[in-house]
């Protein structure tokens, strides 16, 4: 098996970079300084090693609008695309003043008027103005959100590939469902299948859980073992090639008496949700879909953007105003969640990846659902 670290395909990374440059122009940014890993990869197209976990902001990647040049924090060339020359790499340093000295040498740093950052820490709030002495520091995350919300054709292909891996893991977990099996065992089966598919990074921690027969959304008390007649929810998610692919399903264990009506309710809700995924519609239509189906909105987001990390929009009953302000546009990819519950029976949870197109919604997920 090859262990070579390869950059993203040329068309994929250049298409993303062009969108970033266009949004820099729209937001009047001369330089963009980013530290969040999804933003770094979006611009540079280079997978980065040894950066997992939470860490403070650091200027990891710099994009200069006038030249289109990308400067990257890296101590080696492996995985760095050929359109980022070696002289545009600056090494990792424990001393932030050394990093700022490297930024100061970037062509265009001295003349930049507006510099956007996707985050900031107290230390770099003091140091970055010395790297860009004539610039105003502003919020650059707005430009990046605008760029990332609309996917290029190559990004949609990458998302399809990530979703396919997630669906392979889901299928393996469902095949292992039976009364007596534990939630942990089902999670292990799913993660093993993902690794066999070449992906070792899940995008979420909750993989399989028994839905409660007593509460709308809380987990039932118990030892985590599946009992006959339980409705078991599966949420398969991966981070593959920098993109998150997700799919969710609910399957009954053993005898499935009394659940047919609940699945029909879910199908009715899903029809309303899909009808709301129209270009030009406001995102609060997805919240209204629950009301139209006669179902209460769930505590989790009804929809959120899929892409490199957590992309906008986030459609939740807790954020009704922001949902009303969001408009669905062709090129957006959403993870849309349907959730229905019945006392004494449990819940049916389903999550689909939906691409908004000029002609309407295109469902990217294809995993089968249980049929009554």
Order of alpha helices (4+ residues) and beta strands (2+ residues): alpha-beta-alpha-beta-beta-beta-alpha-beta-alpha-beta-alpha-alpha-alpha-beta-beta-beta-alpha-alpha-beta-beta-alpha-beta-beta-beta
